[in-house]
Each structure stands twice: as C-alpha cells, then as structure tokens.
Amino acid sequence: MTRPIFGLLLIVAALLQAVLMPRWQLLAITPGLVVVLLLGWSAYRGLPEALIWVFITGLMLDILGLDRLGANALALLPVALLGGLSRGRFFQSALVFPMVLAFFATFAYVGALLALRGLLGEGGDAAQALGRVTLMQALLNALLVPPVFGLLGWLQRLEPERT
C-alpha cells in the first residue's frame, strides 16, 4: 500500500520540481523535492528498493526536463547510496543527521549531474556545483527533511509488520 502512495508522491514532486516551480518563480531556487524523497525512502527501505525508484524517477525527470535519458537517474545514484548508508536506527533517531545528509546529497546530485552533462558535451560546468545557488538549494533541501521524513515515517507505519 505504501509503494503506490510513494510513487504518486514522486510523480507529484517531479512535476512540481521540473515544470511548475520554475515557472512560478516564488524563489530564485527550486527545492529538490525528489532528492529529499529518495534520500528518505532509501534511509527507510534500503538501497535495493531505492534503486528502482531512482531509475524510474530519473527517467521521468529526464523526459520532463528534456535531458539525455539516464542522466538524472545516474546523478540520483549517490543520493540513494547516502540514504542507504544511513539506514541504521542510530541515524533515524534524530533529524540533525538526515538534514546534514540532505545537504551533502544535494551537492552530490548537482555535481554528478553537471559532470555527466559535461561528459555528454552539454556545457555543464562542474565548478557550478560549489556555487551559491547549489548552496542555497542544499539549505532549502535540509529544511525540507523534517516534513518529508515525517510523511515517510507515517507511510512506514501504515504498512503492517512482516513476520
């Protein structure tokens, strides 16, 4: 039951992130809703399941953003890896560690995406990954962690325990 709800959340987040938020221009930066959702899901469910969502969501972001197919999926891999590494109960006990993890996951995603675009000849500059825009987006993503992780924790509690 939780997987279809999470899939719907990812679709809405990808549409918001790639289509609606850039047009609304409420802020100079757009939050990485997909990054925070995938980071949380891999922290709760583990790396193997998160990799499936990374592939699906990455392709969807590629289609929506008119990127080369697979670029966003490859760039989202470090995000899933960071979330999978934090799967232990020690890391889920407080929100400080996931917020710091979201901060670094944003830099990993943007850096990987810009490096891939540079390799594909699309003019991506890897030095932009350390810019102010990415820093602001990373801070915004860190602020999104408490509500997103709360929502994902609620989804986890909806699913019955397996014995």
C-alpha positions in Angstrom: 0.0 0.0 0.0 2.8 2.4 0.8 4.7 1.9 -2.5 1.8 3.3 -4.7 1.4 6.3 -2.4 5.2 6.9 -2.6 5.1 6.5 -6.4 2.4 9.1 -6.5 4.4 11.4 -4.2 7.4 11.1 -6.6 5.3 11.9 -9.6 3.9 15.0 -8.0 7.3 16.0 -6.7 8.9 15.6 -10.1 6.1 17.6 -11.8 6.4 20.3 -9.2 10.2 20.4 -9.4 10.6 20.3 -13.2 7.5 22.0 -14.5 5.6 24.2 -12.1 8.1 25.7 -9.6 10.5 27.1 -12.3 7.5 28.9 -13.9 6.1 30.3 -10.6 9.4 31.9 -9.6 8.5 32.2 -6.0 12.1 31.8 -5.0 15.3 32.2 -7.1 15.9 28.5 -6.4 13.7 25.4 -6.5 13.9 22.8 -3.8 15.0 19.3 -4.7 11.8 17.5 -3.6 12.8 14.4 -5.5 16.3 14.3 -3.8 14.8 14.6 -0.3 12.1 12.0 -1.0 14.6 9.5 -2.5 17.0 10.1 0.4 14.3 9.4 2.9 12.9 6.3 1.1 16.4 4.8 0.8 17.0 5.5 4.5 13.7 3.8 5.5 13.6 1.0 2.9 17.2 0.3 1.9 19.3 0.7 -1.2 17.9 -2.1 -3.4 14.3 -0.7 -3.3 15.6 2.8 -3.7 17.5 2.0 -6.8 14.3 1.0 -8.6 12.7 4.4 -7.7 15.9 6.2 -8.7 15.7 4.7 -12.2 12.0 5.4 -12.6 12.2 8.9 -11.3 15.4 9.7 -13.1 13.9 8.8 -16.4 10.8 10.9 -15.6 13.0 13.9 -14.8 14.9 13.4 -18.0 11.7 13.4 -20.0 10.2 16.4 -18.2 13.5 18.4 -18.3 14.4 17.3 -21.9 17.7 15.9 -20.7 19.5 12.9 -22.1 17.9 9.7 -21.0 19.6 8.3 -18.0 21.4 11.4 -16.9 19.2 12.2 -13.9 19.0 8.5 -13.0 22.8 8.3 -12.8 23.0 11.6 -10.9 20.5 10.4 -8.3 22.5 7.2 -7.5 24.7 9.0 -4.9 21.6 10.2 -3.2 20.2 6.7 -2.8 23.6 5.4 -1.7 23.9 8.1 1.0 20.4 7.3 2.2 21.1 3.6 2.2 24.2 4.1 4.3 22.2 5.9 6.9 19.7 3.1 7.4 20.6 2.2 10.9 18.4 3.1 13.9 21.1 5.4 15.3 20.8 7.7 12.3 17.0 7.8 12.3 16.7 8.8 15.9 17.3 12.5 15.3 16.7 14.9 12.4 20.1 16.6 12.5 21.9 13.8 10.7 19.3 13.4 7.9 19.3 17.2 7.4 23.1 17.2 7.1 22.9 14.2 4.8 20.3 16.0 2.6 22.7 19.0 2.4 25.5 16.8 1.1 23.2 14.7 -1.1 22.2 17.9 -2.9 25.8 18.7 -3.7 26.4 15.1 -4.8 23.3 15.1 -7.1 24.1 18.5 -8.7 27.8 17.7 -9.0 27.1 14.3 -10.7 24.5 15.9 -13.0 26.8 18.7 -14.1 29.7 16.3 -14.6 27.5 14.0 -16.7 26.4 16.9 -18.8 30.0 18.0 -19.2 30.9 14.5 -20.4 28.0 14.4 -22.8 29.1 17.8 -24.3 26.1 19.7 -23.0 28.2 22.5 -21.5 27.8 21.6 -17.8 30.4 23.2 -15.6 31.4 21.2 -12.6 32.6 24.3 -10.8 28.9 25.4 -10.6 28.3 22.6 -8.2 30.1 24.6 -5.5 28.2 27.8 -6.3 25.8 29.9 -4.2 22.7 28.5 -6.0 23.6 25.0 -5.1 24.4 26.1 -1.5 21.0 27.7 -1.2 19.3 24.7 -2.7 21.1 22.4 -0.3 20.0 24.5 2.7 16.4 24.5 1.4 16.5 20.7 1.0 17.8 20.4 4.5 14.8 22.4 5.7 12.5 20.0 3.8 13.8 17.0 5.7 11.6 17.2 8.8 8.2 17.3 7.0 9.3 14.8 4.3 10.8 12.3 6.8 7.7 12.7 9.0 5.5 11.9 6.0 7.6 8.9 5.0 7.7 7.7 8.6 3.9 7.9 8.7 3.8 5.8 5.4 6.1 3.2 7.0 3.7 2.9 10.0 0.8 2.3 7.6 2.3 -0.9 6.3 1.8 -3.9 8.6 4.8 -5.7 10.0 6.0 -8.8 8.2 6.6 -11.8 10.4 
